Amino acid sequence: MEGDAAPANILWESKAGYVLSNVAEVVERILTFVPTKNLFRIASVCRLWRNCARRVLRTRQRFTWLSASGSSIYEEHVLLRTMTQDLENICMLPQTALLMVNHENFRGSVSHRHRKARRCEDEVDSDPVEKLRRLLPSSCKVLGVVASGIVVTPSGLPSSPPQEHEEGEAGFSLLFPAMDGVTIRLFHFCKKTLSDTAMEEAGLINNPDLKVVLMFDHDTNTSAGGRFLNKLLKPLSRSNVLIIGGQVEDVFSINKTCCSPGSFGAVGLTFSGSKIQGASVLLDQDVNNPKAAEATIQRLKAANIPERNTMGFMFACVGRGYSSYNYQHNVEADTFRKIFSNIPLLGFFGNGEIGCDRIVKENYTLSETDTGGLQHTFTTVMSLVHFG
């Protein structure tokens, strides 16, 4: 019997080897379960595997996100530790990354506006921006903001309850692959670089395919900063575009340095393409109980935005949160989950909000406003963005 078993095993291994070396359909099916980093390693085995890996990679066109909260046992921010571990297992190749963290334990000169030359390797290791440069692909465009509080949904679990972290350590990284029919551009403006030409290059003007803008301003609470922000928002307020965001504590990027240390400015992402849809609602100061919050967020449901491949964003004033709801925690995030059971929610608590009641679908937009109607305080902008 043992003598018969050995040839049978050899025969099976021979057949398996033949299939894995010659049958592309089988190899491709197997590779769909392999994380992207391992996919690149596998691609070097042979030409068949390389071609199969490329085809699999092209099918991975859905965003993903990594999130973290709680105190880190390390000196670095808890999100950086999570990214170090979890980026190994994601099944997509990040082309654009949006990071949001609170300032708790976010060490180093995170701001590209304040960063100085490093003098030793220890300093480089402690700089979160330098660590991001090593963690993410060199081709990945990275935009990061630092805010007073963070809203997260646990990594890769869209139906999990989102959490409002008004205090303590938290952060997330929203990762976008290359997506057919969707163009994502990163922009950064300060008083020296804001011009019609720069806005056109960022896709903010003269772009009929523009659908959604995420915008985060910093240090604009001066008269000059206010004029700067109005100049940036004016053409967008008249366009058929969903614009959401707010004022943050700081910004950082591994792709670009600022032209003037300490100046006010704005950063963000533009999303263009016919597949993209979005909607937003404004929870104003009068919304101060769970019933009122549910009635307002319910209007997002009426927009009929598809839930698959859709992200929810919540940008709230640092003056809201539990203090607006008689010290009841997590009201707005819980209400969002009650209405949208399978859409992840990410966002922050900042120093001012950008947005309005607006729907952007197919070839029409519901809502028109001016620049003043886009800027708010003591509110929450709740939105959905569908990426096709």
C-alpha positions in Angstrom: 0.0 0.0 0.0 2.8 2.4 0.9 4.5 1.8 -2.4 1.2 2.6 -4.2 0.8 5.8 -2.2 4.1 7.3 -3.2 3.5 7.2 -6.9 0.0 8.6 -6.3 1.4 11.6 -4.4 4.0 12.2 -7.1 1.3 12.0 -9.7 -0.9 14.5 -7.8 2.0 16.9 -7.3 2.9 16.6 -11.0 -0.7 17.5 -12.0 -0.9 20.3 -9.5 2.4 21.7 -10.7 1.2 21.5 -14.3 -2.0 23.4 -13.4 -0.2 26.1 -11.4 2.3 26.6 -14.2 0.0 26.6 -17.2 -3.7 27.2 -16.3 -4.1 31.0 -15.9 -7.7 30.8 -14.6 -6.8 28.7 -11.6 -3.7 30.8 -10.8 -5.7 34.0 -11.1 -8.5 32.6 -8.8 -5.9 31.7 -6.1 -4.2 35.1 -6.4 -7.4 36.9 -5.6 -7.0 35.9 -2.0 -3.4 37.2 -1.7 -2.5 40.6 -0.2 -1.0 43.1 -2.5 2.5 43.1 -1.0 2.7 39.3 -1.4 1.2 39.6 -4.9 4.2 41.7 -6.0 6.6 39.0 -4.6 4.6 36.2 -6.4 4.8 38.1 -9.7 8.5 37.3 -10.0 8.0 33.5 -10.1 7.2 33.3 -13.8 5.6 35.1 -16.7 2.2 33.4 -16.1 2.1 34.4 -12.5 3.2 37.9 -13.3 0.4 38.4 -15.9 -2.2 36.9 -13.5 -1.0 39.2 -10.7 -1.3 42.2 -12.9 -4.9 41.3 -13.9 -5.8 40.7 -10.2 -4.3 44.0 -9.2 -6.4 45.8 -11.8 -9.6 44.4 -10.3 -8.8 45.8 -6.9 -10.5 49.2 -7.3 -12.3 49.6 -4.0 -11.1 51.9 -1.2 -10.1 50.6 2.2 -9.2 52.2 5.5 -7.1 51.5 8.6 -8.1 53.0 11.9 -6.8 52.9 15.5 -7.7 54.3 18.9 -6.5 54.0 22.5 -3.1 54.6 24.0 -0.1 53.2 22.2 2.5 51.3 24.2 5.0 52.9 21.9 6.1 56.5 21.7 4.6 56.9 18.2 1.0 57.5 17.5 -1.3 54.4 17.7 -2.3 54.9 14.0 1.3 54.6 12.8 1.8 51.3 14.7 -1.5 49.9 13.2 -0.4 50.9 9.7 2.9 49.2 10.1 1.1 46.0 10.9 -2.0 46.1 8.7 -0.6 47.5 5.4 0.9 44.1 4.9 -2.5 42.5 4.6 -4.5 45.0 2.4 -5.7 43.8 -1.0 -5.1 47.0 -3.0 -2.3 49.2 -4.1 -2.7 52.7 -2.5 -2.4 55.6 -5.0 -3.8 58.2 -2.7 -4.0 58.3 1.1 -5.9 60.6 3.4 -4.8 60.5 7.0 -6.5 62.1 10.0 -5.1 62.0 13.5 -5.6 63.9 16.7 -2.6 65.7 18.2 -2.4 63.2 21.2 1.1 61.6 21.0 1.6 62.6 17.4 5.3 63.3 17.9 7.7 65.1 15.6 7.4 68.2 13.5 4.4 66.8 11.6 3.7 70.0 9.8 5.3 70.6 6.4 5.1 74.2 7.5 7.3 73.7 10.5 9.6 70.8 9.6 13.3 71.5 10.0 16.3 69.6 8.7 17.0 66.4 10.6 20.4 66.0 12.2 20.5 62.4 13.2 18.8 59.0 12.4 17.0 59.0 15.7 15.2 62.2 14.8 14.2 60.8 11.4 12.8 57.6 13.1 10.7 59.8 15.4 9.2 61.9 12.5 5.8 60.5 11.6 6.0 62.0 8.1 9.3 60.2 7.4 7.8 56.9 8.7 4.8 57.3 6.4 7.2 57.8 3.5 8.7 54.4 4.3 5.3 52.6 4.9 3.5 53.7 1.7 4.4 53.2 -1.9 6.6 56.0 -3.3 3.9 56.7 -5.9 1.2 57.2 -3.3 0.1 60.8 -2.8 -0.4 61.4 0.9 -2.5 64.1 2.6 -2.6 64.3 6.4 -4.5 66.5 8.8 -4.3 66.9 12.6 -7.5 67.7 14.4 -8.8 68.1 17.9 -10.8 64.9 17.8 -11.3 62.0 15.4 -14.3 59.9 14.2 -13.4 56.3 13.2 -15.0 53.0 12.1 -12.9 49.9 13.0 -10.6 48.8 10.2 -12.3 47.0 7.3 -15.6 46.5 9.2 -18.1 48.8 7.6 -21.0 47.7 9.7 -19.2 48.2 13.1 -20.3 51.1 15.3 -18.4 54.3 14.5 -16.7 56.0 17.4 -16.4 59.7 18.2 -13.1 60.3 19.9 -13.3 63.8 21.3 -10.4 63.0 23.6 -7.6 60.4 23.6 -5.6 59.0 20.8 -7.2 58.0 17.5 -6.7 58.2 13.8 -7.4 56.7 10.4 -5.9 56.2 7.0 -8.3 56.2 4.0 -6.6 54.5 1.1 -7.7 54.8 -2.6 -6.4 52.6 -5.4 -6.4 53.6 -9.1 -10.1 53.5 -10.1 -11.4 53.3 -13.6 -13.3 56.5 -14.4 -12.3 58.3 -11.3 -9.5 60.9 -11.1 -8.2 62.0 -7.6 -6.0 65.0 -7.3 -4.3 66.5 -4.2 -4.1 70.2 -3.7 -2.3 72.5 -1.4 -2.6 76.3 -1.5 -1.2 79.1 0.6 -1.4 82.9 0.0 1.6 82.7 -2.4 0.3 79.8 -4.5 -3.4 80.4 -4.9 -4.2 81.3 -8.5 -6.6 80.4 -11.2 -3.9 78.4 -12.9 -3.1 76.4 -9.7 -6.8 75.8 -9.1 -7.3 74.5 -12.6 -4.3 72.2 -12.2 -5.9 70.8 -9.1 -9.2 70.2 -10.9 -11.1 72.8 -8.9 -12.2 75.0 -11.8 -12.8 74.5 -15.5 -13.4 70.8 -14.8 -16.9 69.6 -15.8 -16.2 66.2 -14.4 -15.6 67.5 -10.8 -18.0 66.0 -8.4 -16.6 66.1 -4.8 -14.1 68.3 -3.0 -12.7 67.5 0.5 -11.1 70.7 1.8 -9.3 71.4 5.0 -8.1 74.9 5.9 -5.7 76.0 8.6 -4.8 79.3 10.3 -7.5 81.1 8.4 -9.1 82.8 11.4 -7.6 86.2 10.5 -9.0 88.8 8.1 -6.4 87.8 5.5 -7.0 84.1 6.0 -10.8 84.7 5.7 -10.3 86.5 2.3 -8.0 83.7 1.2 -10.7 81.0 2.0 -13.5 83.0 0.4 -11.4 83.3 -2.8 -11.0 79.6 -2.8 -14.6 78.8 -2.1 -16.3 81.3 -4.3 -16.0 79.4 -7.6 -16.9 76.1 -5.9 -20.1 77.6 -4.3 -21.4 78.3 -7.8 -20.5 74.9 -9.2 -22.4 71.6 -9.2 -20.0 70.1 -6.7 -20.3 68.5 -3.3 -17.8 70.3 -1.0 -17.1 69.2 2.6 -14.4 69.7 5.2 -13.4 72.1 7.8 -10.7 73.9 9.7 -8.0 71.7 11.3 -5.1 72.2 13.7 -2.3 71.3 11.2 -1.6 69.6 7.9 1.2 67.4 6.6 2.2 65.7 3.4 5.2 63.6 2.2 4.8 65.0 -1.3 5.1 68.7 -1.0 6.6 71.4 1.2 4.9 74.7 1.9 6.1 77.9 0.4 5.9 80.0 3.5 6.3 78.7 7.1 3.5 79.7 9.4 1.2 80.9 6.7 -2.5 80.1 6.4 -3.6 77.7 3.7 -5.8 74.9 2.5 -5.3 71.4 1.4 -7.6 68.7 0.1 -8.6 66.2 -2.5 -10.7 66.6 -5.7 -12.7 63.6 -7.1 -13.7 63.7 -10.7 -15.7 61.2 -12.8 -19.2 60.4 -13.9 -19.5 57.5 -11.5 -19.1 59.6 -8.4 -22.2 60.7 -6.4 -22.5 62.5 -3.1 -24.8 64.2 -0.6 -24.4 66.2 2.5 -26.6 67.6 5.3 -25.9 70.2 7.9 -26.7 69.6 11.6 -26.9 73.2 12.9 -26.8 74.6 16.4 -30.5 73.8 16.9 -29.9 70.1 16.5 -29.2 69.2 20.2 -31.0 65.9 20.9 -31.0 62.4 19.3 -34.4 62.8 17.7 -33.5 66.0 15.9 -30.2 64.5 14.8 -31.9 61.4 13.4 -34.4 63.6 11.5 -31.6 65.6 9.9 -29.4 62.6 9.0 -32.4 60.8 7.6 -32.4 63.3 4.8 -29.2 61.7 3.5 -31.2 58.5 3.1 -33.6 60.3 0.8 -30.8 61.1 -1.6 -30.7 57.4 -2.6 -26.9 57.3 -2.8 -25.8 53.7 -3.4 -24.3 52.1 -0.2 -21.8 49.9 -1.9 -18.3 51.5 -2.3 -19.5 54.5 -0.3 -17.8 56.3 2.5 -19.5 58.5 5.1 -17.8 61.6 6.4 -18.5 63.5 9.6 -16.9 66.9 10.1 -18.0 68.4 13.4 -17.2 71.5 15.5 -15.1 70.8 18.5 -17.8 72.6 20.4 -20.4 70.0 19.6 -20.1 66.3 20.4 -21.3 65.2 23.8 -21.6 68.8 25.1 -24.4 69.4 22.5 -26.4 66.4 23.6 -26.6 66.8 27.4 -23.3 64.9 27.8 -24.6 61.9 25.9 -21.6 60.5 24.0 -21.5 59.3 20.3 -25.0 60.5 19.4 -24.3 61.6 15.8 -22.1 58.6 15.0 -24.7 56.2 16.5 -27.5 57.9 14.6 -25.6 57.5 11.3 -25.1 53.8 12.0 -28.8 53.4 12.8 -29.7 54.8 9.4 -26.8 53.5 7.3 -26.1 50.0 8.6 -23.2 49.1 6.2 -21.4 52.4 5.4 -18.2 53.2 7.3 -18.0 56.7 8.9 -14.8 58.7 9.2 -14.1 62.3 10.2 -12.9 64.8 12.8 -13.8 67.5 15.3 -12.4 70.8 14.1 -12.5 74.5 14.5 -15.1 75.3 11.7 -17.0 73.3 9.1 -17.4 73.5 5.4 -20.5 72.2 3.6 -24.2 72.6 3.1 -27.3 70.6 2.3 -26.5 69.4 -1.2 -27.0 66.4 -3.5 -24.7 65.6 -6.5 -26.1 62.7 -8.6 -25.8 61.8 -12.3 -26.3 65.1 -14.2 -27.9 67.3 -11.6 -27.2 69.0 -8.4 -29.7 70.0 -5.7 -28.8 73.1 -3.8 -27.1 76.4 -4.6 -25.3 78.6 -2.0 -22.7 81.3 -1.6 -19.4 81.2 0.2 -21.0 82.3 3.4 -23.4 79.4 3.1 -20.5 76.9 3.0 -18.8 78.1 6.2 -20.1 77.3 9.6 -19.4 77.0 13.3 -21.0 74.9 16.0 -22.4 72.5 13.3 -21.8 69.1 11.9 -21.5 68.3 8.2 -22.6 64.7 7.6 -22.1 63.4 4.1 -21.9 60.3 1.8 -19.6 59.9 -1.1 -20.1 57.1 -3.6 -17.1 56.2 -5.8 -18.8 54.1 -8.4 
